[in-house]
Amino acid sequence: MLTDSGAHLPVTTLPFGTEAGNFEQWDIPSEVSSPGSFNHAHRRDETISRAALDEADQFMRKFGA
C-alpha cells in the first residue's frame, strides 16, 4: 500500500523512537515516514529540499485517498 502511494523502499531502521512502537503493541498497524534524507535531519545545519517536500506532499495526498 505504501509503495502504491509513492513510498521508496527499502524500509530502514533508524536510531530514534516514535509512538509507533506503542501502537504496534496494541495491534494498531503503524508506519513512520518523513520527507528528505535522514542524513540531513536533526542537525544544526538541517536542510530539506523543495523537491523532497513536494514528493512528501504527493505521497500524503495519494496515501490519504
N, C-alpha and C positions, 0 to 999 in steps of 0.2 A: 504494500500500500504506500509506503513512504517513497519508494523509487518511482511509483506511478505519479507522484506529486513533484518529482524532480530532485529527490534526495540523492546525494552522492555516497557511494559505498567505496571502500569497506567501512564498517562501523568501527570506531576506535574507543579504547578505554583511556580516560584522561584522569590526571591526578587531582580531582576535586570532587566534592559531593553535591548532590541535589536532593530534593524531596522525592525524586522518582523512586529511589530505593524503598521508601516508606510505602508508596502507592503499590509497588510490586508485592510487598509483603502482605498487603490487603487484597491481592488478586486484582488490582486495577492496572491494566497494561499501560506502560509509560514509555515515552521516547523523550530524549533531551536533544535539542539541536540549537545551533546558533549560526549566524552568518559569519563569513570570513574564515580566517585561519587562526587556530589556537596559538600558533607561533607568534602572532601579533597581538594577542589578547592578554589582559591582566598585567600589563607592564606600564612603566612610567610613560613610554612613548607609544602607547596603544594606538593602533590605526585600523581602519576598515575602509575598504574601497566602496565607492558609489555602486560599482558593478556588483559587489557582494551583497549590498543592501537591496539592490533591485532583484537579484536572484532569490534572496530570502523572502522578499515580498511576493514574488511569483509562486514560490513554494507554499507559503501560507495561504495564498488565495486558492491554489489547487487542492491543498490538503483540507481546507475548510469546506470546499464544495462537495 
